[in-house]
Amino acid sequence: MSCLKRELVLPMILMVWCCLAGCDPAALQTKGDYTVSYYYTQTEDNLSLALRRYQPKKLSAEKNPVILCHGLSYNLMFWDLNESVSLPRYLAQNGYDVWSLSLRGAAPSTQPVASALRKLGHFQLDPEASKQVLDRIRHIALTDWTVDDHIRKDVPAAIRFVKEQTNFRRVHWIGHSMGGMVMFGFLQTDSARGADDIKSFVALATPMAVFHPLSDPFRFLLEQQGALAIGSTVVGSSSPAGVGVLLGDIGSPTDKLFFNSTNINDLVLRELFRSAQEEISPGQLKQLLGMVRIECFLSTDKTINYTTGLNQVTTPTYFIAGTVDNMATAAAVKYAYRAVGSTVKKFDLFGRVNGERNDYGHDDLVIGENAAREVYPAILSWLNNFQQTPAFGVLPLQPGSPEEETSATCKPEPQP
């Protein structure tokens, strides 16, 4: 194919994609007392980061803006699959200026062109993502990235941009899973700026250690690491999402790491696969599976141990765990709660053992059927009152959890 033909093909795909979506990607959405719009900023290595803003019509000078950060294999739409499970809309309705961030590699931020085109395979016709296809062509060299890239480049760029746009000196950060891990990394590696930038931090289902013996889903991931890496490169790690759009929960071993299917509405689950699923890069996969293998979360060059460095974090932090979370177990989240150096901190475990309607898995804390009634109000209460929240003592874990003295030992990584 000639260069001219190649230049024409992607714009044509872009036009068809937007037409199929049936709306203007630049249009603002207005709902009740807030508006929704997209913003873009640049990282220090010149990649584009997208933020979806939920802006109340009446902004409060007393409520700092909130940044939401998704976890591994998702994008910013994870937070807003529909109005029944939308934390940003809930917070905006309560007066907060909310910014949902897509990290590099996740639409509509910069990502490999192949990743964008694979979304056609699972019917993701997001017009805003389509709008960015041509921009991604300029960054076609982006084929791999690590969690360290999120920590050192994406997080600072997003915080700086939101501060500039809102004229606030500090922001709240709410991170789910890897979206919380990157904040813990940021607060350790840039502690002076982190302490000045982050007013409070909500760590939703955030694992900073993976205790052994491993669960069956984690063992499956380690055993299949080679196949997963090849599959991610050749057909894309998000390819099963195409099946999920049509069939919902397919009961795969990896799905059990991410959600309790009895606690998520089937239509919400299909929308998760359709609009929020993203590729996992080889660098991300290697770094995070390294944590599964040795229990501790390390930088790619092994010079920083983010797990043992939790005592350097002094930001007020709210830890939230689910009773049946196979990814960020209650014991792992409680370990991080005890390890952080913050004097203002809180831990909550959501599930039947504490009176909730169902047991919560990894994603359920955000998109579960009852999350808007049980989890969201707890987050809102933290944001409203965290400065007055005292340090909490050790809370009992669910029956059958590891003992209180459980700790991460950082096992030596096996030689290849």
N, C-alpha and C positions, 0 to 999 in steps of 0.2 A: 504494500500500500504506500503510495507516495506521501510525502510530508503534508502536501496540501489536503489530500483526502483525510489524513489522520486529524488535521486541524478542524475539519468540518464535521467529523463523526461525533465527537463529544459535545459540541454545541447543539447538534441535532438531538442527541440523547437528552441533554438538559432541557430543551424545549418540550420534548414529548413528556418527560418526567413531570415538569411543572403543569402541563396541560392535564395529565392524568390526575394530578392532585387537585385540580380544579379551583385553585385560589391564588391570590397574589402573594408571593413569598415576602414581600416588603410590607404587607399590611399589618397594622397594629390590631391586636385583639383587645376588646374592651369588655370587661365583665364586672358588673356591680361597681364596687368602689376602687378598682385597680385596673391598670392596663398591662398588657404583655407585649414585649418587643425584644428584638435581638440586638446585641452589641458585639463588637469584635475588638480585640487588642492583640499586640504582638509580644512574643517572648524574645529573650535576648538573642536567640539563634534564629530569629525572623520567621517563626511559625505563627499561624493565626489561631487564637483561642476564642471560642464562642461563649457568650453568656446570655442567657434568657432571663430578662428582667421582669419581675412582677412588682409594679410600682403603685402604691396606694395614691389615690388622688389627693389625700391629705397626709403629707409626710410629717412625721413626728421628729422634733429635734432631740427627743429623749431616747429614741429607739435606734440603736446602731444598725446599719445594714447587715444582712445575713447572706453568706455565701454557702450554697449547697454543692457538695462535690460527690459524684457517683463513685461506684466501685469498679472492680475489674470486669471487663467485657460489656460495660454499659456506657450510655451517654447521658446527657442532661435530661432527656425525656423520661428517664427512670423515675424521676420525682413527680411526673405529671402525666400518668397514663390515662387517667380520666378524672373527672371532678370528685369522684368518691374516694380516691386515693391520691390526693395531691397536697403534699406538705407545703409547697410554695404558695399555692392559692389559700390554704388555711392560714399561713402566717401573714400573707398580704391582707387578708380580710381582718386580721387583728393588728394592722397598722405597721407591719414590718416591710421594709424595702428589700426584696429578696432577689438574689442573683444565682441562677443555676449554671454551673460551669461544666463545659465539656473539656476534658484534658486532651492533650495531643493524641492523635490516633482515633478519636471519637467524634463522630459528626455532631454539629457542622464545623468543628475545628479542623485544622489541617490533618489529613490522613492520606495514606496511599490511594492513588486512583483506583487500584484494583479493589480496595476495601469498599469504596463508594459504589462501584459497579456491581459488586457481589450482593448489595442490598436489593437489587432488582430481583434476585432469586428468592427473597422472602418478603417481597411486596412492600418494601419500605419506600414509600413515595413521598417522603417528607419534602415539601417545597423549599424549605430553608436549607436543608442539606443539599438539594439539587442546585440551589443558587451558588453554592460554594465549590461545585465540581471544577469549574474553570480555574479557580484560585488554587486548588490542589495540584493542578497540572504544573504550576510553577514550583511546587515543592515535591516533585515526583521522586526526588532522592530519598524522601522519608519512607523507609521500609522497615525500620526497627527502632525501638525505643525501650527504655527501662523505667522502673519506678523512680530511680534516682533522677531521671529527667523531669518527672513530674514534681519531685521535691525541690530541685534546685532551680528549675526554670519556669514551670507552669504555675506553681503556687505563688511565687513572688509577683509574677506578672499579673495574675488575676487580682490579688489583693491590692496592688498598686493602682490598677485601673478602677476598681470599685471605690477606693478611697478618693481618687481624683474626681470621679463622676458624682459622688455624693457629698463631698466636702466633709466627710467624717474622718477622724484620725485613726479610729479603730473599727474592726468588723467582728461579727460573730462568724464562726466556721462550724458547719454541720457536715460531717463526713460519714458516708456509709462504707464500711469495709475498707478497701484500699483508699477510699477518699478520706478516711480517718487516719490511716497509716501514713499518708503523705504529709498530713499536718503534724503528726508526732515527729516525723523526720525533719520537717521544716523548723519546728520549735527547738529541736536539738542542734541542728547544724547552723542555724542562724538565730540563736537564742535572744540576742539583743534586739534585733528587728522584730522577731516573733512576739516578744513580750510587749513591744510597743504597738504592734499591729492588731493583735488578737485579743478582743475583750473577753470572749469566752469560747469554749470549744465543746461541741456535742459529738461524742464518738459512738456512732451507731454500729453495733455488731463489728467492732474493729479488733482483729486479732493481731497482737504483737508477738505472739508465741504460738506454736502448735505442739501440744504435748503428746508424747508417745506413751503407750502404744497407740498407733494410728487407727482411725476409724476405717471401715471398708471403703468408703468413697475416696479418702485420701490415699489409701494403699493403691486403689485403682489408678489414680492420677500418676503416682510415682511409677507404677509398672508400665503405664502407657505413655510415659513422657516422650520417648522417641517418636512414637506414632503420632502423638498430638502435635509435636513440633513440625513434622512433615506435613500433616494434614492442614495445619494452620497456614503453612507457606503455599501449599498447592491449591486447596479448595477453600481455605478460610475457616477459622475456628467458629465463626457464627453461622456456618452453613446449616447445622441442625435447626436453627431458628426457623427455616422455611417449613420444616415439618411441624414445629411447634405452633406456627401461625394457624395451620390447618387442624392439628389434632390436640393442641393444648399440652397437658402434662403427658410425656411419653415414658416417664418412669426410669430414665437413664440414671446410672450411678452418680454422674456429676450433678444432675438436677437435685439430688438429695442433699448436696452441699449447699444449694442456693435457696431452697424454699420447702415449706411444709405445704403440700398441695391441698390438704384439707382446710387450710387457712387462707387460701387465695381464690378469689372468684375466677372461674375459667375464662371469662371474657377479658379480665385484667391480665391474666397470664398470657393469653394470645397476643394482647397488645404489647406486653413486655417483649415478646419475641419479635413482633412486627416493627416496633418503632424505637426500642431502646437497646437492642443487642448490637454489640460491636466486636471487632476482631481483637484477639489477644496477640500481642507481638511476641516473637521468640525471646526477646530480652526480658519482657515482663514475666513470661512463663518460667524462664530459667531462674530469675531472681526469687520469685515467689515460691516455686517448688523447692528452692534451696532452703527456705524457711521451714517447709514441711519436713525436709530431710534432717535438718540439724536442730530444729526447734526454735532457733533465733532468726530474726530478720536483719540481714546484713546488706551493706552497700555492695554494688557489683564488684568493686575492687577489694572488698573484704576489710577495708580500713575503718569502717564505721559499723558498730553494733547498735542498731536502733532499739533493740530490745533491752539490753542492759543499760542503755543511755536514757531510759525513761525517767530516771531520777533527776535529770536536768530540766524536765518540763515543769514549770511552775504556773502555767496558765490555768485558771479555773476550768475544770473539765467535768462533764457529765457523761458517764459510761452507761450504755444501754445494751442489754443482752437478751437473747431469746432462749427459752428453756430447751428447745429441741434444735438449736442451731448447730449443724455439723461442721460449719466452716469456722465461725468464731464462737467456740464453746463458752458456756457460762464460766468455766474455770479459767479459760484463757483471758476473757475480758476482765474477770475479777483480779487476775494476776496483774494486768496492766493498771487497774485501779489502785492496787496496793503499791505498785512500783513507782508511779509518778510522784514527783516532788511537790505537786500542788497541795496547798493547805486548804483550798476550797475545791472540794470534789464530791461527787455523788455517784452511786451505783444503783441501778434498777434492773431487776430481772422480770421480764414479761412472760406470763404463761399461767396455766391453770393453777399451779401451786401458789400463786399470789393473787388469785381471784379473777384473772382475765377469762374471757369466753373460750379461748382456745390456746394451744401452745404455739409459740412463735418460733419460726425458722429464721434463716439469715435475711432474706429479702422481705419477709412478712412484716418486720418492724416498720417498714415504709409502705408496703403495698398490700398488707394483709387486710382481710375483710373488716376487721374491727380496729385497724391501726388508727383511723381518724378519730375514733371515740376513746381509745385507750392510750395510745402512744403520743399522738400529736399534742394533746393537752399537757402532758408531762413535759414535752419539749418547750411549749409556750411558757409554761410556768417557770422553767429554768431561765429562759431568755428574759422574762420579766423581773425575776427576783434573784438571779444568781449571785449578785453582789452581797445579798443578805443571807445567802445559803451557807450555813456552817459546814465545817468538815464533818463527814459522816464516818461513823465507826465501821468496823467489819460487820458485814451483813451475812447471814447464813446462806449458803448455796442450796440448790435443790437437793433432795435426797439422792444419794448415789453419785454425787459429783466428787471429784478428787478432793483430798484433804486440804485444809487451809494452808499447809506449808508447801504446796505445789509450787515449783519454780522452774524457770527455763534454764537448762544446763548447757545449752549450746554444744551439741555433740560435734566432734570433728567430722568434717565433710569427707566422705569416702573418696579415695583417689580413682580417677578413671582407669 
